[in-house]
Amino acid sequence: MARLLILGAGIAGQTAALHARRKLSSKHEVVVVSPNSKWNWIPSNIWVGTGYMKPEQVTFPLAPVYKKTGIIFHQAKAISIHPEGDSTTSMPYVTIEYTDDKVGQTEKITYDYLINATGPKLNFDATKGLGPGKNSLSVCTYLHADETSKHLKEKIERMKKGEKQTFLIGTGHGNCTCQGAAFEYLFNLEFVLRKNNVRDKAEIMWISNESELGDFGMGGMFLKRGGYITHSRIFTESLYTERGIEWITQAHVKEVMPGEVVYENLDGEEKSIKQDFAMLLPPFSGVGMKAYDKNNNDITSDMFLPNGFMIVDADYSKKPYEEWKPSDWPQTYQSPKYKNIFAAGIAFAPPHSISKPMINPNGIPIYPTPPRTGMPSGVMARQIAFNIVDMINGKADEPKRKASLANMGAACIASAGANFFKGTAASMTMYPIIPDFEKYPDTGRDLRYTSGEIGLAGHWIKHFLHFAFIYKAKANPLWIVVPE
C-alpha cells in the first residue's frame, strides 16, 4: 500500500487528487490536506465582487466530494515537512494543524509521495495599509469579494445621489504576480456602473507594476486579431481608451491610506492618488512551511526559496535575465533533493521572471512575477499525478511525463462585463507560455496559436466554463471529459 499526500485543494490540488484516485487501485490511499472546508472557483470571484454572483455560486463543500470518491480529507494546514522522518519514524511525514472542530490540534501524516499544491499566501502585509480590514479591498477569496461587492453597492448609492467617486483598481505592490483578476474586476466594475446609469459620476483608474498595459506578467505578446497581427499593448490600450479608463503603469504602491494611495514609479518619484474605492491585489509568497531533516535540523532553505516557493527541477542559477532560456523552466516539478516530493501550481518556485526585471533608482523592483494559475496549474497537476501513479504501480522509476510552461499553451477568457446579452470577454490564447525567441525570433511565440478577440461570445464561453469547472471539481459523472 502506498499513500499519496496532497497539500492544498485548489485547482492544482483538486485536479491531482481526482486524477490520482481515478488511476490508483483502492489499496492505495490518496489524502488531501486543506485548511478550507470549501472549494472556490477563484476565477469567478470577480463576479462576486460586483454582485453578479453570490459566494455560494462559486463554492461547494469539499468533504462530501472526497467521501464519495474515496479520498481521505483533513481540514488542516500544513506546518512542516519532514522528508527523512525523525527519531521516532523513518517514514517521511508532514505535520498538520487542524482548522475544523479540532482547531489547534496537530498530527503527523506520513506519505510515500507528496504534492505541494498549497497555492500562495496573500501577502497583504508587504504594503502598509493594504487589504481587507485595512484601507483597500480584494477579490482574492470569495469572502473578500463578497465584502467588496457591499462596498461597491454603497458607492453606487452615493453616485445615484449625485456624489462623484474615484475608483482605483490594480496591483498593490511592485512585485505582484498576476494582474488578471484586477483586469477583469476593472472592466466588470465599469460595466456595472454603466448598467446603474452612474458612469458619469465615476472616475476609474488602473494602477499596475507592469512596464506597459498588456504585459500581464507574460512580457506582453504579439497576437492575431481579426486577420492582422498586433501587440497586446495596443489591444489593451484600445480597450481602456474606449471604456474611458485612465492608467498608471510602472508603479509600486508604498502605502494605502483612507482616501489616498501613495506609490513610487520606475523613475523613483513618489506620487499619490486620491480615491474613494481601492481594489488592489497583494503580492504572493509561499505559505511559510518549514522543513526538517531526521535530526530535526532546519532544512527549509534546501526545499524552498526565501519567498517560500518550493524548489523543483529548474535552473535557479543567478545569471542575467538576457541569458535565460525556455529550457531553464521545470518539466516534472520534482524536488531535486527528495525524489518523492513534487510541487504544482503557484507552490513551485519559478526560475526567473517572464517580464523583464526593472528596478527604480531607489532599488525598488517594479515588475510582475510569473503567473502560473488556472489552466497551467491544472495541466501540471495532472501530469504530476500520472507520474506518481506510474511510479506507485511500478511502471516507471522516475517521472516520464513533462509539463514545462515552455512547451505548454494556455487559453484565458477575461471577463469585461457580465451580461448574457450585452456582456463581453477578451478571449486569448498563447503558445508557448514562456516565450522562445530562438524558435520564434520575431515574436517569441507561435502566431498560429496566439490570438486575442473580444466580444459577447467570450462571455458565454466564460459563463459556461464556470459551471463546467465546478462540475468537474465536484467529481460528477463524466468529469474527466472536462479538460484542465
C-alpha positions in Angstrom: 0.0 0.0 0.0 1.2 3.5 -0.9 0.0 6.8 0.3 -0.1 10.0 -1.8 -0.4 13.1 0.3 -1.6 16.3 -1.4 -1.3 19.7 0.4 -3.9 22.0 -0.9 -7.3 21.7 -2.6 -7.3 24.4 -5.1 -7.2 24.0 -8.9 -3.9 22.1 -8.7 -4.5 20.0 -5.6 -8.1 19.1 -6.6 -7.0 18.1 -10.1 -4.1 16.0 -8.8 -6.3 14.3 -6.2 -9.1 13.3 -8.6 -6.8 12.0 -11.3 -4.7 10.0 -8.8 -7.7 8.5 -7.1 -9.2 7.6 -10.5 -5.9 5.8 -11.6 -4.9 4.1 -8.4 -6.4 0.9 -7.0 -8.3 1.1 -3.7 -5.4 -0.5 -1.9 -3.5 2.8 -2.2 -4.5 6.0 -0.3 -5.0 9.5 -1.6 -5.0 12.0 1.2 -5.8 15.7 0.9 -5.0 18.4 3.5 -6.5 21.8 3.1 -7.3 24.5 5.7 -10.5 25.3 3.9 -13.8 23.5 4.2 -14.9 24.7 0.8 -13.6 24.6 -2.8 -13.6 28.0 -4.5 -13.6 28.6 -8.3 -11.4 31.6 -7.9 -11.8 33.0 -11.5 -15.4 33.8 -10.7 -14.7 35.8 -7.6 -14.6 38.9 -9.7 -18.3 38.4 -10.4 -18.9 38.0 -6.7 -17.1 41.3 -6.2 -19.6 43.1 -8.4 -22.7 41.4 -7.1 -23.3 39.4 -10.3 -22.9 36.1 -8.3 -23.2 35.1 -4.7 -20.5 33.3 -2.7 -22.5 30.1 -2.8 -22.4 30.1 -6.6 -18.6 29.9 -6.6 -18.0 27.4 -3.8 -19.0 24.0 -2.6 -18.1 21.9 0.5 -15.1 19.6 0.0 -15.9 16.8 2.4 -18.8 15.2 0.5 -16.8 15.1 -2.7 -13.9 13.3 -1.0 -16.3 10.9 0.8 -17.9 9.8 -2.5 -14.5 9.5 -4.3 -12.7 7.6 -1.5 -10.2 10.4 -0.8 -9.2 10.9 2.8 -9.6 14.6 3.8 -8.1 16.6 6.7 -9.3 20.1 7.1 -6.0 21.4 8.4 -3.0 23.5 7.3 0.5 22.0 6.7 3.0 23.3 9.2 6.2 21.4 8.3 7.7 18.8 6.0 9.9 16.0 7.4 11.2 14.3 4.3 13.5 11.9 6.2 11.2 11.2 9.1 12.7 11.7 12.6 14.0 9.8 15.6 10.6 8.0 16.1 9.9 7.0 12.5 11.9 6.5 9.2 8.8 7.4 7.2 8.6 10.9 5.8 5.7 12.9 7.1 4.0 16.3 7.2 2.9 18.0 10.5 -0.5 19.4 10.1 -2.6 21.7 12.4 -6.4 21.3 12.2 -8.7 24.2 11.4 -12.0 22.5 11.8 -13.7 21.5 15.1 -10.3 20.1 16.2 -8.7 23.5 15.7 -5.2 23.8 17.2 -4.6 20.1 17.4 -1.6 18.8 15.4 -0.9 15.4 13.8 1.8 13.7 11.7 0.6 12.4 8.3 3.1 10.0 6.7 3.5 9.7 3.0 5.2 7.8 0.2 4.7 10.6 -2.3 3.9 14.2 -1.6 2.5 17.0 -3.8 2.7 20.6 -2.5 -0.2 22.4 -4.0 -0.7 24.9 -1.2 -1.0 27.9 -3.5 0.1 31.3 -2.3 0.0 33.3 0.9 -1.8 36.6 0.2 1.0 38.9 1.4 -1.1 42.0 2.2 1.5 42.9 4.9 4.0 43.7 2.2 2.3 47.1 1.7 1.3 49.3 4.6 -2.4 49.6 4.8 -3.2 47.1 2.0 -6.0 44.7 2.2 -9.4 43.9 3.8 -9.8 45.2 7.3 -7.3 48.0 6.4 -7.7 50.5 3.6 -8.3 48.5 0.4 -10.5 45.7 -0.9 -9.8 42.4 -2.6 -11.3 39.7 -4.7 -8.7 37.1 -3.9 -11.1 35.0 -1.9 -14.9 34.7 -2.1 -15.3 36.3 1.3 -13.1 39.2 0.2 -15.1 39.5 -3.0 -18.4 39.5 -1.1 -17.2 42.3 1.1 -16.0 44.2 -1.9 -19.5 43.9 -3.6 -21.1 45.5 -0.5 -18.7 48.5 -0.7 -19.4 48.8 -4.4 -23.2 48.8 -3.8 -22.7 51.6 -1.2 -20.7 53.7 -3.7 -23.3 53.2 -6.4 -26.0 54.6 -4.0 -23.8 57.6 -3.3 -23.4 58.3 -7.0 -27.2 58.0 -7.6 -27.5 60.8 -5.1 -25.1 62.9 -7.2 -21.8 62.3 -5.4 -18.7 61.7 -7.6 -16.4 58.8 -6.8 -12.9 57.7 -7.8 -12.2 54.0 -8.2 -8.6 52.7 -8.2 -8.1 49.1 -9.4 -4.9 47.2 -9.9 -1.9 45.8 -8.0 -0.9 46.9 -4.5 2.9 46.2 -4.7 5.8 46.4 -7.2 6.2 42.6 -7.3 2.6 41.5 -7.6 2.2 38.2 -9.5 -1.0 38.4 -11.6 -2.9 41.3 -13.0 -5.6 39.1 -14.4 -8.2 39.3 -11.6 -7.7 43.0 -11.2 -8.1 43.5 -15.0 -11.3 41.5 -15.0 -12.7 43.3 -12.0 -11.8 46.7 -13.5 -14.0 46.1 -16.6 -16.8 44.4 -14.7 -17.0 47.4 -12.3 -17.1 49.8 -15.3 -19.9 47.7 -16.8 -21.9 47.7 -13.6 -21.6 51.5 -13.2 -22.9 51.9 -16.8 -25.7 49.5 -16.0 -26.7 51.6 -13.0 -26.5 54.8 -15.0 -23.9 56.3 -12.8 -20.8 56.0 -15.1 -20.7 59.8 -15.5 -20.2 60.2 -11.7 -17.2 57.9 -11.7 -13.5 58.3 -12.4 -11.9 54.9 -12.9 -8.1 54.5 -12.7 -5.9 51.5 -13.2 -2.5 51.2 -11.4 -0.1 48.4 -12.1 3.5 47.2 -11.8 3.5 46.3 -15.5 6.0 48.1 -17.7 3.1 48.8 -20.1 -0.5 47.8 -20.5 -0.9 44.3 -21.8 2.2 42.9 -20.2 0.2 40.7 -17.7 3.4 39.3 -16.3 4.0 37.5 -19.6 6.2 40.1 -21.2 3.3 41.1 -23.4 2.7 39.2 -26.6 2.0 39.6 -30.3 -1.3 38.1 -31.3 -3.6 37.6 -34.2 -6.8 39.6 -34.1 -9.3 40.0 -36.9 -6.9 38.8 -39.5 -4.0 41.1 -38.5 -1.1 41.0 -36.0 -0.9 43.4 -33.2 0.8 43.7 -29.8 -1.1 43.1 -26.6 -0.3 46.7 -25.6 -2.3 48.1 -28.5 -5.1 45.6 -27.8 -5.3 46.6 -24.2 -4.8 50.4 -24.6 -7.7 50.4 -27.1 -9.9 48.7 -24.6 -9.0 51.1 -21.8 -9.5 54.1 -24.0 -12.9 53.1 -25.4 -14.1 52.5 -21.8 -12.8 55.8 -20.6 -10.3 54.3 -18.1 -7.1 56.1 -17.2 -4.0 54.1 -16.4 -0.7 54.2 -14.4 1.9 51.6 -15.1 5.4 51.0 -13.7 4.1 51.7 -10.2 5.0 50.3 -6.8 2.3 51.0 -4.2 4.0 52.0 -1.0 1.1 52.8 1.3 -2.7 52.7 1.2 -4.4 55.3 3.4 -8.0 56.1 3.8 -8.9 58.0 0.7 -5.3 58.0 -0.7 -2.7 55.7 -2.2 1.0 56.6 -2.3 3.1 55.0 -5.0 6.6 55.1 -6.3 7.3 54.9 -10.1 10.1 53.5 -12.1 11.9 56.9 -12.2 12.0 56.9 -8.4 9.4 59.6 -8.0 6.8 59.4 -5.2 3.3 60.3 -6.1 -0.2 59.9 -4.6 -3.7 59.4 -5.9 -7.0 60.3 -4.1 -9.5 57.5 -4.2 -12.9 56.6 -2.7 -12.7 52.9 -3.5 -9.4 50.9 -3.9 -9.4 47.2 -5.0 -5.7 46.3 -5.1 -4.3 42.8 -5.4 -1.5 41.8 -3.0 1.8 40.2 -3.9 2.1 36.4 -3.4 4.6 34.4 -1.3 4.8 30.8 -0.2 2.6 29.7 2.7 5.5 29.5 5.0 6.0 25.8 5.6 9.2 24.7 7.3 11.3 21.6 6.6 13.4 19.5 9.0 15.8 16.5 8.5 15.8 13.4 10.6 17.9 15.1 13.3 15.4 18.0 13.5 17.8 20.4 11.8 16.1 23.1 9.8 16.5 22.4 6.1 13.9 24.9 4.9 16.4 26.6 2.6 17.1 23.2 0.9 13.5 22.9 -0.2 12.2 26.4 -0.5 13.5 29.7 -1.8 13.4 32.7 0.6 10.0 33.7 -0.9 8.6 30.4 0.4 8.0 28.7 -3.0 9.3 25.2 -3.5 12.5 24.4 -5.4 11.9 22.0 -8.3 13.8 20.8 -11.4 14.6 24.3 -12.7 17.7 26.3 -13.2 18.0 28.7 -10.3 21.4 30.0 -11.0 21.6 33.7 -10.9 22.6 34.5 -14.5 21.4 37.7 -16.2 17.9 37.9 -17.5 19.1 38.1 -21.1 20.8 34.7 -20.8 17.7 32.8 -19.6 16.3 30.1 -22.0 13.0 28.2 -22.0 14.9 25.1 -21.0 15.6 26.6 -17.7 12.0 26.1 -16.6 10.9 23.0 -14.7 9.5 20.0 -16.6 8.4 17.5 -13.9 8.2 19.7 -10.8 10.1 17.2 -8.8 12.3 18.2 -5.8 15.9 17.8 -6.9 16.8 16.5 -3.4 13.7 14.4 -2.4 12.5 12.5 -5.4 9.1 11.6 -3.9 8.2 15.3 -3.5 6.6 17.5 -6.2 5.1 21.0 -6.3 2.2 22.1 -8.5 0.6 25.5 -9.4 1.7 28.6 -7.6 3.5 26.5 -5.0 6.6 25.9 -7.2 9.3 28.5 -7.5 9.8 30.0 -11.0 13.4 30.3 -12.0 13.1 33.8 -13.3 10.5 36.4 -14.3 9.0 36.4 -17.8 8.6 40.1 -17.9 11.9 42.0 -17.9 13.0 42.8 -14.3 13.1 46.6 -13.7 14.4 48.4 -10.6 14.0 52.1 -9.9 16.8 54.4 -8.7 15.8 53.7 -5.1 16.4 50.0 -5.5 12.7 49.0 -5.7 11.8 46.2 -8.1 8.8 47.1 -10.2 7.8 44.3 -12.5 5.3 41.4 -12.4 6.4 37.9 -11.3 5.2 35.0 -13.4 1.6 33.9 -13.2 1.0 30.2 -13.0 -2.6 29.8 -12.2 -5.7 28.3 -13.9 -5.1 26.1 -16.9 -1.3 25.7 -16.5 -1.9 24.7 -12.8 -4.4 22.0 -13.8 -2.2 20.6 -16.6 1.0 20.3 -14.4 -1.0 18.8 -11.6 -2.5 16.1 -13.9 0.9 15.2 -15.2 2.5 15.1 -11.7 -0.4 12.8 -10.6 0.1 10.5 -13.6 3.9 10.3 -13.0 3.3 9.4 -9.3 0.7 6.8 -10.3 3.2 5.2 -12.7 5.8 5.0 -10.0 3.5 3.6 -7.4 2.3 1.0 -10.0 5.9 0.1 -10.9 5.6 1.3 -14.4 8.4 3.9 -14.0 11.1 4.6 -11.5 11.2 8.3 -12.4 8.8 10.9 -13.8 8.4 10.4 -17.6 5.6 12.9 -18.3 6.5 16.5 -18.7 4.6 19.8 -18.4 7.0 22.6 -19.0 5.5 26.0 -19.4 8.0 26.4 -22.2 6.2 23.7 -24.2 2.7 24.4 -23.0 -0.1 26.6 -24.5 -2.7 28.4 -22.5 -6.1 29.8 -23.1 -7.6 32.7 -21.0 -11.0 34.3 -21.1 -11.0 37.6 -19.2 -14.5 38.9 -18.4 -15.1 42.5 -19.4 -18.7 42.8 -18.4 -21.1 40.1 -17.2 -24.4 40.0 -19.1 -26.0 37.3 -21.2 -27.0 39.8 -24.0 -24.6 42.7 -23.5 -21.6 41.2 -21.8 -18.1 40.9 -23.3 -14.9 38.9 -22.6 -11.4 39.0 -24.0 -10.6 35.5 -25.3 -6.8 35.0 -25.6 -4.6 32.0 -26.4 -0.8 31.7 -26.5 1.8 29.1 -27.3 4.2 28.7 -25.6 3.6 30.3 -22.3 7.3 31.0 -21.9 8.4 32.9 -25.0 11.0 31.2 -27.1 12.9 33.8 -29.2 15.3 31.1 -30.6 12.4 29.2 -32.1 10.2 32.3 -32.9 12.8 35.1 -33.2 10.3 37.9 -34.2 7.6 37.3 -31.6 8.7 34.7 -29.1 5.5 32.7 -29.7 3.8 30.8 -32.5 1.3 33.2 -34.0 -0.8 30.3 -35.3 -1.8 29.6 -31.7 -1.5 33.1 -30.2 -4.6 35.2 -30.6 -7.0 37.6 -29.0 -10.6 38.7 -29.6 -13.2 40.4 -27.5 -17.0 40.0 -27.7 -20.2 38.6 -26.4 -19.3 35.0 -27.4 -16.3 35.2 -24.9 -18.7 36.0 -22.1 -20.9 33.0 -23.0 -17.9 30.7 -23.0 -16.6 32.0 -19.7 -20.0 31.6 -18.1 -20.2 28.0 -19.5 -16.7 27.2 -18.2 -17.7 28.5 -14.7 -20.3 25.7 -14.5 -18.1 23.1 -16.3 -15.1 23.5 -13.9 -17.3 23.4 -10.8 -19.0 20.3 -12.2 -15.5 18.8 -12.8 -14.2 19.7 -9.3 -17.2 18.0 -7.7 -16.2 14.8 -9.5 -19.7 14.5 -11.0 -20.3 11.8 -13.7 -18.0 12.1 -16.7 -16.0 14.8 -15.0 -12.9 13.5 -16.8 -14.2 14.9 -20.2 -13.9 18.5 -18.9 -10.3 19.5 -19.8 -7.9 21.1 -17.4 
